[in-house]
Amino acid sequence: MASNTTNDKPKGTAKRGFAAMDEATQRAIASKGGQAAHQKGTAHEFDSEEARRAGQKGGEAVSRDREHMAAIGRKGGESRQSAARAAADKNRGSEQSSKGGNKQ
């Protein structure tokens, strides 16, 4: 029997069907499906209350990751600190130029 170890791809790695299509084709097909669902009346549309609940649920899920939240807070603190320093430097520069500008 012949061995098929050199040229065969491992099973399950090749893209097939919808996944093998280019992105534009996938979008076109998905769009047709969405349009059909709306015409049929089975499409789901979020109301503002349902969207608010979904966003809240996502926020709660993200906030459980304490390391992620600490990194966000650290980044915000660094940004605020650098903005405050830039404003202070700007104010110091304008005060010095106004004090020493009329010497003759």
C-alpha positions as a Markdown table, in Angstrom:
| # | Residue | x | y | z |
|---|---|---|---|---|
| 1 | Met | 0.0 | 0.0 | 0.0 |
| 2 | Ala | 1.1 | 3.6 | -0.7 |
| 3 | Ser | 1.7 | 6.0 | 2.1 |
| 4 | Asn | 0.0 | 9.4 | 2.0 |
| 5 | Thr | 2.1 | 11.2 | 4.6 |
| 6 | Thr | 4.0 | 13.7 | 2.5 |
| 7 | Asn | 1.4 | 15.5 | 0.4 |
| 8 | Asp | -1.8 | 15.2 | 2.4 |
| 9 | Lys | -3.1 | 18.1 | 4.6 |
| 10 | Pro | -4.2 | 17.3 | 8.1 |
| 11 | Lys | -8.0 | 16.8 | 8.3 |
| 12 | Gly | -10.1 | 19.7 | 9.2 |
| 13 | Thr | -7.7 | 22.5 | 8.4 |
| 14 | Ala | -8.8 | 23.5 | 4.9 |
| 15 | Lys | -11.5 | 26.2 | 4.6 |
| 16 | Arg | -14.6 | 24.9 | 3.0 |
| 17 | Gly | -18.0 | 26.3 | 2.0 |
| 18 | Phe | -18.9 | 29.7 | 3.4 |
| 19 | Ala | -15.5 | 30.1 | 5.2 |
| 20 | Ala | -13.6 | 29.6 | 1.9 |
| 21 | Met | -15.5 | 32.5 | 0.2 |
| 22 | Asp | -14.0 | 36.0 | 0.0 |
| 23 | Glu | -15.4 | 38.5 | 2.4 |
| 24 | Ala | -17.5 | 40.4 | -0.2 |
| 25 | Thr | -19.3 | 37.2 | -1.2 |
| 26 | Gln | -19.9 | 36.3 | 2.4 |
| 27 | Arg | -21.4 | 39.8 | 3.1 |
| 28 | Ala | -23.6 | 39.6 | 0.0 |
| 29 | Ile | -25.0 | 36.2 | 1.1 |
| 30 | Ala | -25.5 | 37.3 | 4.7 |
| 31 | Ser | -27.3 | 40.5 | 3.6 |
| 32 | Lys | -29.7 | 38.4 | 1.5 |
| 33 | Gly | -30.5 | 36.3 | 4.5 |
| 34 | Gly | -31.1 | 39.4 | 6.7 |
| 35 | Gln | -33.4 | 40.9 | 4.0 |
| 36 | Ala | -35.3 | 37.6 | 3.7 |
| 37 | Ala | -35.8 | 37.5 | 7.5 |
| 38 | His | -37.2 | 41.0 | 7.6 |
| 39 | Gln | -39.6 | 40.3 | 4.7 |
| 40 | Lys | -40.7 | 37.1 | 6.4 |
| 41 | Gly | -41.2 | 39.0 | 9.7 |
| 42 | Thr | -38.9 | 36.8 | 11.8 |
| 43 | Ala | -35.9 | 39.2 | 12.1 |
| 44 | His | -35.1 | 40.3 | 15.6 |
| 45 | Glu | -34.8 | 44.0 | 16.2 |
| 46 | Phe | -33.4 | 45.4 | 19.5 |
| 47 | Asp | -35.5 | 48.0 | 21.3 |
| 48 | Ser | -33.6 | 50.5 | 23.4 |
| 49 | Glu | -34.3 | 48.8 | 26.7 |
| 50 | Glu | -33.1 | 45.4 | 25.4 |
| 51 | Ala | -30.0 | 47.0 | 24.0 |
| 52 | Arg | -29.3 | 48.7 | 27.3 |
| 53 | Arg | -29.6 | 45.3 | 29.2 |
| 54 | Ala | -27.3 | 43.6 | 26.7 |
| 55 | Gly | -24.7 | 46.4 | 27.1 |
| 56 | Gln | -25.0 | 46.2 | 30.9 |
| 57 | Lys | -24.5 | 42.4 | 30.8 |
| 58 | Gly | -21.3 | 42.8 | 28.6 |
| 59 | Gly | -20.0 | 45.5 | 31.0 |
| 60 | Glu | -20.5 | 43.2 | 34.0 |
| 61 | Ala | -18.6 | 40.4 | 32.2 |
| 62 | Val | -15.7 | 42.6 | 31.4 |
| 63 | Ser | -15.5 | 44.1 | 34.8 |
| 64 | Arg | -15.0 | 40.6 | 36.4 |
| 65 | Asp | -11.5 | 40.6 | 34.9 |
| 66 | Arg | -9.7 | 42.6 | 37.6 |
| 67 | Glu | -6.4 | 42.8 | 35.8 |
| 68 | His | -8.0 | 44.2 | 32.7 |
| 69 | Met | -9.9 | 46.8 | 34.8 |
| 70 | Ala | -6.7 | 47.8 | 36.6 |
| 71 | Ala | -4.9 | 48.3 | 33.3 |
| 72 | Ile | -7.8 | 50.5 | 32.0 |
| 73 | Gly | -7.6 | 52.6 | 35.2 |
| 74 | Arg | -3.9 | 52.9 | 35.0 |
| 75 | Lys | -4.0 | 54.0 | 31.4 |
| 76 | Gly | -6.7 | 56.6 | 32.2 |
| 77 | Gly | -4.7 | 57.9 | 35.2 |
| 78 | Glu | -1.6 | 58.2 | 33.1 |
| 79 | Ser | -3.5 | 60.1 | 30.4 |
| 80 | Arg | -5.0 | 62.5 | 32.9 |
| 81 | Gln | -1.7 | 63.1 | 34.6 |
| 82 | Ser | 0.1 | 63.9 | 31.3 |
| 83 | Ala | -2.7 | 66.3 | 30.3 |
| 84 | Ala | -2.5 | 68.0 | 33.7 |
| 85 | Arg | 1.3 | 68.4 | 33.3 |
| 86 | Ala | 0.9 | 69.8 | 29.8 |
| 87 | Ala | -1.6 | 72.3 | 31.0 |
| 88 | Ala | 0.6 | 73.3 | 33.9 |
| 89 | Asp | 3.6 | 73.7 | 31.6 |
| 90 | Lys | 1.5 | 75.9 | 29.2 |
| 91 | Asn | 0.3 | 78.1 | 32.1 |
| 92 | Arg | 3.9 | 78.5 | 33.4 |
| 93 | Gly | 5.2 | 79.5 | 30.0 |
| 94 | Ser | 2.5 | 82.2 | 29.5 |
| 95 | Glu | 3.0 | 83.6 | 33.0 |
| 96 | Gln | 6.8 | 84.0 | 32.4 |
| 97 | Ser | 6.4 | 85.7 | 29.1 |
| 98 | Ser | 3.8 | 88.2 | 30.5 |
| 99 | Lys | 5.9 | 89.1 | 33.5 |
| 100 | Gly | 9.2 | 89.7 | 31.6 |
| 101 | Gly | 7.8 | 91.0 | 28.4 |
| 102 | Asn | 7.8 | 94.8 | 29.1 |
| 103 | Lys | 11.4 | 95.4 | 30.3 |
| 104 | Gln | 13.2 | 98.3 | 28.5 |
